[in-house]
Amino acid sequence: MFELKCRDLGMDCTDVIKGTTLEEVKKKSMEHVNKAHATKMKAMTPVQLAGFDKLIETKTKKTP
């Protein structure tokens, strides 16, 4: 199992995204931030957006 705290991505949010694989967490995370934090995501530059996927990988933790 894997989990990612939205707050770890720099958002003011208490949501925790969980999945059985890293790819599932990535997908769910992008769906969440694009919906719940659309304004912040739209303000990001292409370079920032490109690094967001890597940030998700870095901040996702494997849980028991």
The first five atom37 places (N, CA, C, CB, O) and aatype in JSON, in Angstrom:
{
  "aatype": [12, 13, 6, 10, 11, 4, 1, 3, 10, 7, 12, 3, 4, 16, 3, 19, 9, 11, 7, 16, 16, 10, 6, 6, 19, 11, 11, 11, 15, 12, 6, 8, 19, 2, 11, 0, 8, 0, 16, 11, 12, 11, 0, 12, 16, 14, 19, 5, 10, 0, 7, 13, 3, 11, 10, 9, 6, 16, 11, 16, 11, 11, 16, 14],
  "atom_mask": [
    [1, 1, 1, 1, 1],
    [1, 1, 1, 1, 1],
    [1, 1, 1, 1, 1],
    [1, 1, 1, 1, 1],
    [1, 1, 1, 1, 1],
    [1, 1, 1, 1, 1],
    [1, 1, 1, 1, 1],
    [1, 1, 1, 1, 1],
    [1, 1, 1, 1, 1],
    [1, 1, 1, 0, 1],
    [1, 1, 1, 1, 1],
    [1, 1, 1, 1, 1],
    [1, 1, 1, 1, 1],
    [1, 1, 1, 1, 1],
    [1, 1, 1, 1, 1],
    [1, 1, 1, 1, 1],
    [1, 1, 1, 1, 1],
    [1, 1, 1, 1, 1],
    [1, 1, 1, 0, 1],
    [1, 1, 1, 1, 1],
    [1, 1, 1, 1, 1],
    [1, 1, 1, 1, 1],
    [1, 1, 1, 1, 1],
    [1, 1, 1, 1, 1],
    [1, 1, 1, 1, 1],
    [1, 1, 1, 1, 1],
    [1, 1, 1, 1, 1],
    [1, 1, 1, 1, 1],
    [1, 1, 1, 1, 1],
    [1, 1, 1, 1, 1],
    [1, 1, 1, 1, 1],
    [1, 1, 1, 1, 1],
    [1, 1, 1, 1, 1],
    [1, 1, 1, 1, 1],
    [1, 1, 1, 1, 1],
    [1, 1, 1, 1, 1],
    [1, 1, 1, 1, 1],
    [1, 1, 1, 1, 1],
    [1, 1, 1, 1, 1],
    [1, 1, 1, 1, 1],
    [1, 1, 1, 1, 1],
    [1, 1, 1, 1, 1],
    [1, 1, 1, 1, 1],
    [1, 1, 1, 1, 1],
    [1, 1, 1, 1, 1],
    [1, 1, 1, 1, 1],
    [1, 1, 1, 1, 1],
    [1, 1, 1, 1, 1],
    [1, 1, 1, 1, 1],
    [1, 1, 1, 1, 1],
    [1, 1, 1, 0, 1],
    [1, 1, 1, 1, 1],
    [1, 1, 1, 1, 1],
    [1, 1, 1, 1, 1],
    [1, 1, 1, 1, 1],
    [1, 1, 1, 1, 1],
    [1, 1, 1, 1, 1],
    [1, 1, 1, 1, 1],
    [1, 1, 1, 1, 1],
    [1, 1, 1, 1, 1],
    [1, 1, 1, 1, 1],
    [1, 1, 1, 1, 1],
    [1, 1, 1, 1, 1],
    [1, 1, 1, 1, 1]
  ],
  "atom_positions": [
    [[0.84, -1.17, 0.0], [0.0, 0.0, 0.0], [0.89, 1.24, 0.0], [-0.96, -0.01, 1.22], [1.97, 1.26, 0.6]],
    [[0.42, 2.28, -0.68], [1.14, 3.55, -0.76], [0.2, 4.67, -0.36], [1.71, 3.78, -2.19], [-1.01, 4.57, -0.55]],
    [[0.77, 5.75, 0.19], [-0.06, 6.9, 0.52], [0.71, 8.2, 0.34], [-0.59, 6.79, 1.94], [1.94, 8.25, 0.44]],
    [[-0.06, 9.23, 0.08], [0.51, 10.56, -0.12], [-0.41, 11.57, 0.57], [0.68, 10.9, -1.64], [-1.62, 11.57, 0.35]],
    [[0.18, 12.42, 1.38], [-0.57, 13.49, 2.02], [-0.53, 14.7, 1.08], [0.01, 13.85, 3.45], [0.54, 15.14, 0.67]],
    [[-1.68, 15.21, 0.77], [-1.76, 16.36, -0.13], [-0.93, 17.53, 0.41], [-3.23, 16.8, -0.33], [-0.32, 18.27, -0.36]],
    [[-0.92, 17.67, 1.7], [-0.13, 18.73, 2.35], [1.35, 18.63, 1.98], [-0.3, 18.65, 3.88], [2.04, 19.65, 1.89]],
    [[1.85, 17.4, 1.76], [3.25, 17.2, 1.38], [3.57, 17.75, 0.0], [3.59, 15.74, 1.44], [4.74, 17.9, -0.37]],
    [[2.53, 18.05, -0.77], [2.72, 18.63, -2.1], [2.66, 20.16, -2.04], [1.66, 18.1, -3.08], [2.74, 20.84, -3.06]],
    [[2.53, 20.69, -0.83], [2.49, 22.13, -0.67], [1.1, 22.71, -0.66], [0.0, 0.0, 0.0], [0.93, 23.93, -0.71]],
    [[0.09, 21.87, -0.61], [-1.29, 22.33, -0.59], [-1.76, 22.47, 0.86], [-2.21, 21.37, -1.37], [-1.29, 21.75, 1.74]],
    [[-2.69, 23.38, 1.11], [-3.29, 23.53, 2.42], [-4.5, 22.61, 2.46], [-3.7, 25.04, 2.71], [-5.64, 23.04, 2.3]],
    [[-4.24, 21.31, 2.68], [-5.26, 20.29, 2.52], [-4.91, 19.1, 3.41], [-5.38, 19.86, 1.04], [-3.74, 18.74, 3.55]],
    [[-5.93, 18.49, 4.0], [-5.7, 17.35, 4.88], [-5.98, 16.0, 4.21], [-6.56, 17.48, 6.11], [-5.88, 14.96, 4.86]],
    [[-6.32, 16.01, 2.93], [-6.61, 14.76, 2.22], [-5.37, 13.87, 2.15], [-7.14, 15.06, 0.81], [-4.25, 14.34, 2.03]],
    [[-5.62, 12.56, 2.22], [-4.57, 11.56, 2.06], [-5.0, 10.65, 0.92], [-4.33, 10.74, 3.39], [-6.09, 10.08, 0.94]],
    [[-4.15, 10.51, -0.07], [-4.44, 9.68, -1.24], [-3.75, 8.34, -1.02], [-3.95, 10.37, -2.57], [-2.56, 8.29, -0.71]],
    [[-4.51, 7.26, -1.2], [-3.98, 5.91, -0.98], [-4.19, 5.06, -2.22], [-4.63, 5.25, 0.25], [-5.15, 5.26, -2.97]],
    [[-3.29, 4.1, -2.41], [-3.42, 3.18, -3.52], [-2.54, 1.96, -3.32], [0.0, 0.0, 0.0], [-1.66, 1.95, -2.47]],
    [[-2.8, 0.95, -4.11], [-2.01, -0.28, -3.98], [-0.69, -0.19, -4.74], [-2.81, -1.47, -4.48], [0.23, -0.96, -4.47]],
    [[-0.59, 0.75, -5.68], [0.65, 0.95, -6.43], [0.98, 2.44, -6.47], [0.53, 0.38, -7.87], [0.13, 3.29, -6.25]],
    [[2.24, 2.73, -6.76], [2.66, 4.11, -6.91], [1.91, 4.77, -8.06], [4.18, 4.19, -7.15], [1.51, 5.93, -7.96]],
    [[1.71, 4.05, -9.15], [0.99, 4.59, -10.31], [-0.44, 4.96, -9.94], [0.99, 3.58, -11.46], [-0.96, 5.99, -10.39]],
    [[-1.09, 4.14, -9.13], [-2.45, 4.43, -8.7], [-2.49, 5.71, -7.86], [-3.04, 3.25, -7.9], [-3.39, 6.54, -8.02]],
    [[-1.52, 5.88, -6.97], [-1.45, 7.08, -6.14], [-1.2, 8.3, -7.02], [-0.34, 6.94, -5.07], [-1.81, 9.35, -6.81]],
    [[-0.32, 8.17, -8.0], [-0.06, 9.29, -8.92], [-1.35, 9.72, -9.63], [1.01, 8.88, -9.96], [-1.67, 10.9, -9.7]],
    [[-2.06, 8.74, -10.15], [-3.29, 9.02, -10.89], [-4.33, 9.69, -9.99], [-3.87, 7.71, -11.5], [-4.91, 10.71, -10.35]],
    [[-4.55, 9.11, -8.82], [-5.53, 9.67, -7.89], [-5.11, 11.07, -7.41], [-5.7, 8.73, -6.69], [-5.95, 11.94, -7.22]],
    [[-3.8, 11.26, -7.21], [-3.29, 12.56, -6.76], [-3.55, 13.64, -7.79], [-1.8, 12.47, -6.46], [-4.0, 14.73, -7.46]],
    [[-3.27, 13.33, -9.04], [-3.5, 14.31, -10.11], [-4.99, 14.62, -10.25], [-2.94, 13.79, -11.44], [-5.36, 15.77, -10.48]],
    [[-5.83, 13.61, -10.13], [-7.28, 13.85, -10.18], [-7.7, 14.76, -9.03], [-8.06, 12.51, -10.13], [-8.49, 15.69, -9.22]],
    [[-7.17, 14.49, -7.85], [-7.52, 15.29, -6.67], [-7.07, 16.74, -6.82], [-6.89, 14.68, -5.42], [-7.87, 17.65, -6.64]],
    [[-5.79, 16.96, -7.15], [-5.29, 18.34, -7.21], [-5.94, 19.13, -8.34], [-3.77, 18.35, -7.37], [-6.17, 20.33, -8.2]],
    [[-6.24, 18.47, -9.45], [-6.88, 19.17, -10.55], [-8.33, 19.55, -10.23], [-6.85, 18.32, -11.8], [-8.86, 20.5, -10.8]],
    [[-8.94, 18.82, -9.33], [-10.32, 19.1, -8.93], [-10.36, 20.06, -7.72], [-11.07, 17.79, -8.6], [-10.99, 21.11, -7.77]],
    [[-9.67, 19.67, -6.66], [-9.74, 20.42, -5.4], [-8.86, 21.67, -5.37], [-9.36, 19.53, -4.27], [-9.13, 22.61, -4.62]],
    [[-7.82, 21.68, -6.17], [-6.86, 22.8, -6.16], [-6.65, 23.35, -7.57], [-5.51, 22.34, -5.56], [-5.54, 23.71, -7.95]],
    [[-7.73, 23.4, -8.34], [-7.66, 23.79, -9.76], [-7.02, 25.16, -9.96], [-9.05, 23.78, -10.36], [-6.22, 25.33, -10.88]],
    [[-7.36, 26.12, -9.13], [-6.82, 27.47, -9.3], [-5.3, 27.47, -9.16], [-7.44, 28.43, -8.27], [-4.6, 28.09, -9.95]],
    [[-4.81, 26.78, -8.15], [-3.36, 26.71, -7.92], [-2.67, 25.96, -9.06], [-3.05, 26.02, -6.57], [-1.59, 26.36, -9.5]],
    [[-3.29, 24.89, -9.54], [-2.7, 24.11, -10.63], [-2.64, 24.92, -11.93], [-3.5, 22.81, -10.85], [-1.66, 24.84, -12.67]],
    [[-3.69, 25.7, -12.2], [-3.72, 26.51, -13.42], [-2.68, 27.62, -13.39], [-5.11, 27.12, -13.62], [-2.24, 28.08, -14.44]],
    [[-2.29, 28.04, -12.2], [-1.29, 29.1, -12.06], [0.14, 28.6, -12.22], [-1.44, 29.78, -10.72], [1.07, 29.39, -12.32]],
    [[0.31, 27.29, -12.26], [1.66, 26.71, -12.38], [2.19, 26.86, -13.81], [1.66, 25.23, -11.97], [1.44, 26.81, -14.78]],
    [[3.49, 27.03, -13.89], [4.15, 27.1, -15.2], [4.32, 25.68, -15.74], [5.52, 27.83, -15.1], [4.21, 24.72, -14.99]],
    [[4.58, 25.55, -17.04], [4.83, 24.22, -17.6], [5.99, 23.48, -16.91], [5.11, 24.34, -19.08], [5.95, 22.27, -16.75]],
    [[7.0, 24.21, -16.52], [8.14, 23.61, -15.82], [7.7, 23.07, -14.46], [9.29, 24.64, -15.66], [8.08, 21.97, -14.07]],
    [[6.9, 23.84, -13.73], [6.41, 23.4, -12.43], [5.52, 22.16, -12.59], [5.63, 24.52, -11.74], [5.63, 21.22, -11.8]],
    [[4.67, 22.17, -13.58], [3.8, 21.02, -13.82], [4.59, 19.77, -14.15], [2.82, 21.33, -14.94], [4.25, 18.67, -13.72]],
    [[5.65, 19.95, -14.93], [6.49, 18.8, -15.3], [7.16, 18.2, -14.07], [7.55, 19.22, -16.33], [7.34, 16.98, -14.0]],
    [[7.52, 19.02, -13.11], [8.16, 18.53, -11.9], [7.19, 17.98, -10.87], [0.0, 0.0, 0.0], [7.59, 17.33, -9.9]],
    [[5.9, 18.23, -11.08], [4.89, 17.8, -10.11], [4.81, 16.28, -10.02], [3.52, 18.37, -10.48], [4.63, 15.73, -8.93]],
    [[4.94, 15.6, -11.14], [4.91, 14.14, -11.17], [6.06, 13.57, -10.33], [4.98, 13.62, -12.63], [5.88, 12.62, -9.58]],
    [[7.22, 14.16, -10.47], [8.4, 13.72, -9.7], [8.2, 14.01, -8.21], [9.68, 14.43, -10.21], [8.61, 13.21, -7.36]],
    [[7.58, 15.14, -7.9], [7.3, 15.48, -6.5], [6.37, 14.44, -5.88], [6.68, 16.89, -6.41], [6.57, 14.03, -4.74]],
    [[5.36, 14.02, -6.62], [4.44, 12.99, -6.13], [5.22, 11.71, -5.83], [3.31, 12.71, -7.17], [5.02, 11.1, -4.78]],
    [[6.09, 11.31, -6.74], [6.91, 10.1, -6.52], [7.75, 10.23, -5.26], [7.82, 9.85, -7.74], [7.84, 9.29, -4.46]],
    [[8.37, 11.38, -5.09], [9.27, 11.61, -3.97], [8.54, 11.61, -2.62], [10.0, 12.93, -4.15], [9.05, 11.1, -1.63]],
    [[7.35, 12.17, -2.59], [6.61, 12.33, -1.34], [5.72, 11.14, -0.98], [5.76, 13.57, -1.42], [5.26, 11.04, 0.15]],
    [[5.48, 10.24, -1.93], [4.63, 9.07, -1.65], [5.4, 8.08, -0.78], [4.18, 8.38, -2.98], [6.56, 7.76, -1.04]],
    [[4.74, 7.61, 0.26], [5.35, 6.69, 1.21], [4.72, 5.3, 1.08], [5.2, 7.22, 2.66], [3.52, 5.17, 0.85]],
    [[5.54, 4.29, 1.24], [5.04, 2.91, 1.28], [4.6, 2.64, 2.71], [6.13, 1.87, 0.79], [5.35, 2.9, 3.66]],
    [[3.39, 2.12, 2.86], [2.86, 1.83, 4.18], [2.7, 0.33, 4.36], [1.52, 2.54, 4.4], [2.56, -0.4, 3.38]],
    [[2.72, -0.13, 5.6], [2.59, -1.56, 5.86], [1.2, -2.08, 5.51], [2.89, -1.87, 7.31], [0.93, -3.27, 5.66]]
  ]
}
